[in-house]
């Protein structure tokens, strides 16, 4: 399977002289603040893969032509259209084939030529944005949900039937409709049109039950087992009176209160909240992704700000689908979001579940000092850009409050990752619980003694009645001694200096500066000590991780 190794966007939409993005065959999670150019990545990839199914190069070149005001997507500060391009370097993970470079620009287009790799990616991959979700339920209360227009815009181009896409079938129908053929005077055109409409209806009718089945399976993964959806096709036709009626793709939703009590939901767009509507829309889209998957040469799934309407529970279920679904988990997934909280949570989940398969980027709005123009600033998340390094940079720049704030972020991150607690103050209470191997062995022996002493009571029935009181007293004495020894061991010896150091910097350095406590002055020496403690803590954690791998 081929995957994106490098994406190079030059003078396209918000990007001008931005450095190439090194994906290195990984799944990608990108946070972009509003206005940073995040969606440029989505539209660059979308335009790139769509170019492979354009038969006329002019349909691609128009995006890279300065004087085409209607269609040009060249960066507004670019004066030379020849500098505008989108370029992908693809790598064959199996190592069988050499890397391949594909480009679209005004002067070079090789995505729709002899090599069909990008076209395969267009048909099997998927691009889903928040606009898809918006259009899915953009109906008035009085309207029935008809998804035909949405399918026409989003879906038909990538579903292949009898060697050509549904979009092509539909275009052929529309061209014949424009002729308004008469049943007698234009019998050939009339027959061709009605035949194509019948075939198209048949294609949709065969598609509907497959979407229904798979979409309901995905709804269950969102834990909406009580919801059932179905896709119903209303055939299109062209009458002898030359009246053309488009097909309809109706969405029906039922709420199952019990096995015998099923309620049809007439107006799902008004009845359900955004979270349920989003889950329904995503379930249908994932079902279509599965249906149209015909080739594994290159599978790309690009998601742009999809989860704004989902609560955290549904977001986690959505991410689980990406990681666990038998098909989607094999795609190269690119997620773009402006929600920093979602980005942070997702990053931690991916690092825990699939840490070798993901890369992380952050995008911010920046100003080019030389040209004085807005541009994206993109940094790859990793050791080079972690909170500790950022804290050091602020320390060197004498911005001590910012340094303290990033140190706190690092402590939060370390404790959340390794101790799985939500509150830093609660985490510090674990400072007396440590992973000291010798002590754990000693404590384990004490616990075994306690268990053995407890087992003595199991044999009381076999002890003569006149001896039971004495035996119980003896067993209780042994048990009490074992418990006392274990408690003393835990109280006195479960002490980890590194945790206590973190407790110190939390109470005396990080809390005050993170909450603008002006009554506590921040001294340089305290921050130096805090940096040292956190670095040592980080070193110990890293050393432990390496020892267990």
N, C-alpha and C positions, 0 to 999 in steps of 0.2 A: 504494500500500500504506500502511495506517495503522500507526503505531508509537507506543509509549508515550513521551509527552513528559514526563509527571509522574505520580508515584505518591504518593498521600497516604494514610497509614495513621494512624488516630487511635483510641486506646484499644482496640486489637485485639491480643490476646495480649500480647507483651512491650512493644509500643509504647504509649505514652500520649500525651505531647505532643510527639512527635518531629516535626521539620520535614519537609516533603515532600521526596522524592527527585527530583531533576531528571535524568531520563534523556536528554532532548533527542534522542530517536529513535536513540540509540546502542546498540550492544551494551554489556553491563554485566558487569564482573568485580568481585565483592565478596569481600573477606576479612573474616571475623568470628571473633574469638576465642571460645572456648567460653563460653556463657552471655551473649553479647552481643545475642542476639535475631536472629541471621542467618536462622534458619529461619522467623521471623515473616514475612519478605518472601516466602519461598516459599509459605507457607500462605495469606497474604493474596491473592497472585495466583491460586493454585489455587482458593481459595474464590470469588474474584471471577468467574473464567471459568466455573466449575462452576455458578454461580448462573444463568447464561443458559439452562441446559437444565432448570431446575426449573420445573414448571408451577404449583406451589403456592407462593406467597410465604412461607407459614409455614415452608417448608423452608429458607428463607434467614434469615428474621427470628429463628429460634431461636438463631442464633449471636450475635445482638445483643440478647438478652433476659437481664437480670440474674438473674431468679428461675428461669431454666431451668438448674439446676445441671448437668444431664446434657449439654447441648449448648452452653452459652454460651462464647464465645471472647473476651468483653470483658476488658480488662486488669483484674487483680485489685484494683488500687488505684482503679479508676474507680467512682464512686458514681452517676453519671447515665448511663444507657444511651443517651440521645440523643446523647451525645458520641462514641459508637463508630461508626466507618464506614470503608469502603475506597473510595477514589475514584481513578479513572484519567482523565487528560487525554490524548486520542489526537490525533495530528497526521497529516494526509494528506500524505505526502512529495511527491506530484505537485503539490500546491497547488490541486487542483481543488475540494476541499471544505474547509469551515471546520473548525476543531478541534471535537472532540466530548468531552463530559464524561459519564462514567458513574459511578454510585454504587450501593453496597449498604449499607443501614443498617436500623435498626428502622422508620424513618419513610419512607424513600425507596429504591425498587428500580426501576431502569430498564434493567437488563441483559437482561431477558427479555421486553421489551415489543415495540413495533412495529419498532424498529431492531434488525436481526438481526446487527449487526457483531460483538458479543461472542460470540454463539452460533457464528458462523463461526470465530472465534478459538479457541473451545473444541474444535471438531471438527478443525481443521487443526493447531493447536499441540500442544505436548507438555510434560508436567511429569514429570521423571524424578528420583527421589531415591535415596539410598543404600538406603532400605527396599525399593525395587523390586529392587535387585541382591541384597539379602539374601534376599528371598522367592524369587528365581529359582532358587536352588539349596539352599533350606532343606528338604532331603529326607534321610531316614536312608539309610544305605548299602543297606539291604535294599529300599528303595522305588525304583520307577521314577519318572522325572521326568515329572510330569503338570502342565502349565502352565495347565490350565483355570481353576483358582481365581484364579491371578494375572491371567489375561486378563479374567476376570469383574470383578475389582476395578479393574484399571488400564486396560484396553484397550477393552472392549465399548462403553462410553459414547460413544466418539468415532469409531466405524466405522459409517458410514451405509449401509444396504442397503434399497432400495425405500422411500426417504423417511423411514425411521426407524432409530434406532441399534440395534446388536445388543443393547445393554442392554435396550431396550424389548421387543425380540423375546423375550429371555430372561425378563424380568419377566412377560410375558403367559403364557409356558409355566409358570412357577412358580405363578402364581395358579390356573391350571387344574389343576395337579398337586395343589394343596391341596384341591381338591374331590374328588379320588380318583374320577373318573367311571368308571362301569361300562360295558362295551362294549354292553350291551343296554338297561339301565335308563336310562343317561345317554348315549344314542348320539350326540346332537349334540355334547355337551361332549367325549366320547371322541374323536370324529372330528376335532374342532377341535384337540384337544391333539396327537394323533398327526400330523396334517397340519403343525402348527407345528413339531413336533420334526423332522420330515423336512426341512422348509424350512431350519430352523436348521442341521441337519447339512450340508445342501447348501452353505449359506453358508460354513461352516467348511472344507469340503472344497475349495471354490474359492479360499479364502484361503491354504491351506497351501502350495501350490507357489510362490505369489508371495512369501511370506515366506521360503521356503527359498532361492530364487534370489537375492533381494536381500541376505539375511543373509550368504550365502557371499561375495557381492561385498564387503560391509563387512569380513568376516573377512580377506579378502586385503589390505585397507587396513591392518589390524593386523599384517600380515606372517605370518598363519597360513594360508599356502596349503596346508599339509598337513592341515588340518582341514576336514572337510565335515560340515555339519549338515543335518538335514531335520526338517520338522514333519509328524507323522503324526496323522491324526484317527481316533479310534475313535468311531463314531456312538453317540449316546444313543438311548434308546427308552422306550416306556411299553407294558407288556405287557397282555394281556387279564386277567392276574391282578392288575392294578393295581400293578405294581412299576415304579418309575421309576429309570432309570439315566442319570446325566449323561454327556454326551460327555467324551472325554478328548483333550487336546492333548499328544501325546507328543513329546519331544525326543530325536532320535537323533543320535549323534555318531560319526564315523568318523575314524580316523587313517590317513593315506595314507603308508606307508613308501616305496612306489614305485608305478608305474602298475599293477603286477600284484599288489601286496601291500597290501591294505587291511584294517585291523583295526577291527572294531566295538568301541566303548567302551561297555560295558554300564552302568557307573556313573560317569558323568562327574563327578558331585558329589564322588566320592572319588578319582578318577584324576588330575584336573587341579588345578593350583595356582590361587590366587585370581585371578591376572592373566589366565589363559586363560579362566576362568569369567566374569570380568567382561567380557572382550572378546566372548565369545559372547552374553552377556546384552545388551550394548549394540548389537551387530550386529543382533540380532533386533528390538530396540526401534527402531533407526533404520530398519530395513526396514518396520516398521509405520508409522512416521512418513511414509515415502514413499508407502506404499499408500493411506493415508487422506487424503492431501493433495488436497482437492477445490476449494480456493478460496485466492486470494492476497490477499484484502482485508486480513487481519491474521494474521501468522504469528509466534507467540511460542514460544520454546524455553527452558524454565527447568530448570536442572540444579543439584541440591543435593548437594554432597559426594559426587560419583560416583566419584572417582578414588583413593580411599584405598587400594584393593587393586591398583592398577596401578603397575608400576615406571615409572621416568622415560621409558624408551624408548616404552612403550605410551601414556604420557600425551601425549608429543609427537605420536604418531600420531593419538590421539584429537583433539587440538587441530587437527591438519592436516585431519581430516575436517570439523570445524566451519568451517574457513576455506576449504576447497576443494571440498566436496561441492556438486554442481550445484543441489541443492535446499536443504539445511540452511544453506549459507552465505548464503542470502537471508533467513533468519529473523532476527528480533531475538532475540539470544541473551543470556540472563542466567545467569551462572555464580556460584554461591555456594560458598565453601570455607572450612574452618577451618585449612587447611594453608598456612602463610605461605610456605614454600619454593615450593610450586606456584604460589601467587599471584604471587610475584616473577618466577619464570621465565615464567609465562604473560603477565604484563604486558609483559615485555621482548619476547617473541615478537610479541604483538599490536602493540606500538608499532613494531616493525620491519616487520611484514607489512601491517598495516591500521591505522595509527596514527590516522587520522581517524575511524574507525568505532567506537572503544571509549572508554568512560569507566570510571574505577576508583574504588572506595570501600573504606574500611576501617572496621570496626566494633569498638568496645571497650565493655566493661561500665563503666558510669559511675553516679554517685550524684547525683540531683537535690538540690541544696543547699537549695532552698526546701521541698520536700515530704519530703526524706530517704527517697526510694525509688529502687530500682534502675531504670536506664533505659539504652538504647543511646546511645553517643556515636558519631556517624557523620561521617567526614570524607572529602571528595573528594580523591583523589590528584591532584596537579598542582603548579604552581609555588608555590601558596600553602602546600603541605604537604610540599615536598620536603626531602631530608636537610639541604641547606644552610640552609634557613629554620629548620628545627628546631634545627640547631646554633647558629644565631644566638640563638634563643629561650633555649636553655640557657646560652649565654654571658651574655646579659643577666640571667639569673637566678642567675648566679655558680656554676652547676653545670658546672665546667670539664671534669671527666672525661666527663660525658655529652656535652658539646660536642665533645670530641675524638673520641668514639666515632661521632657522627653525621657528623663530617668524614671519618672513615675510610670510613663507608658511602658517602658521596658520591664519594670517590675510587675506591672499588671499582666503583661503578655506572658512572662515567664511563669507566674503563679497560675494564670488561667490555663496555660498549656499543660503544666506538669501536675497541678493539684486539682484542676477542674472545679474551681470555686468561682463565684461571681463577684465577691466583694473582697477587696484587698485587706481590709482590717480583719476579716474572718480568716483570710489566708495566713496572716501573721500569727494567729493563735496556734497554727500547726508548727510553730518554731521549735516545740519540744518533741516533735515526732520526726525522726530522722532515719535514714537508711544506713545504719552502722551494722555491718555484717556480724561482728563479734557479739554485739549487744542483742541483735535479733536472735542469734543462736542461743544465748543465755536465756533470753525471755521465752523462747520456744521451749526450752527444757523445763522452765518453771511452769509453763502452761500445761505441759505433759504431766508434771507432778500433780498439778491441780486436778486434771482429768482423772488420773489414776486414783487419787484420794476420793474423788466423787464416786468412782466405780466401786469402792469398798462398801458403800451403802447398799449396792445391789445384792450383796451376799447376806444381808441381815436375816433373811428368812431361814437360812441354813444354820444360823448361830443359835445355840440354846437360849431359851428365853431369859434365864437368870443371868446370862452374860451380855445381853444386848445393850443394856444401859452403859456398862463399862466400855464396850466396843464403840458405841456411838460417841461417847465422850472422847475416846482415843482418836477416832476418825475425824471428829470435829477439830480437835487440837492440831492434827496434821494438816487438815485443810486450811485452817486459819493461819497456820505458820506459812504455808505455801502462798496464800493470798497476800499476806503481809509482805513477804519477800518480793513478790512480783510487783506489788504497788510501789514499794520503796525503789525498786529498780527503775520503774517507769518514771516516777517523780524525780528521782535524783540523777539519773544517767541519760535519759532521753533529752539530750540538749545538743543542738547543732549551732555552732558559733556563726556559721554563714547565715542561718536564718535570723539569728539575733542581730547580726549586723544590718540585715535588711530591715528589721524592726526599728533599729535606731534611725536609719536614714529616712524611713517612712514618717516617723513621728516628728523628727526634728528638721527635716529638709524638704521632703517632697510634699507632704500635706500642706504646710503653710504656703509654699510657693504656688501650688496648684489652685489654691483658693484665695489668693490675694490677701494673705494675712500680713498686714503691714506692721504688726506688733512684733514680728519675729524677723530680725534682719538676717539676710543670707550672706554668709561669709564664704569666700573663695575656698578656704581650707576644708569647709564642710562638703562642698561639692567635689573637691578632689578626693576626699575620703569616700564619698558616695560612689563616684566613678570607679574607684578601686574595688570597693565591696561588690558592686554589681558585676564588674569584669571577672572577679574571682568566682562569684556564684555561677556566672555563665560558663566559665572554664570547667567547674566541677560538673555541671549538668552535661556539657558536651563530652567530658571524659567518661561520665557514666553511660551516656548513650552509645558511645563507641565501644564500651566494654561489653554491652549486652547484644550488640549487632553481630 
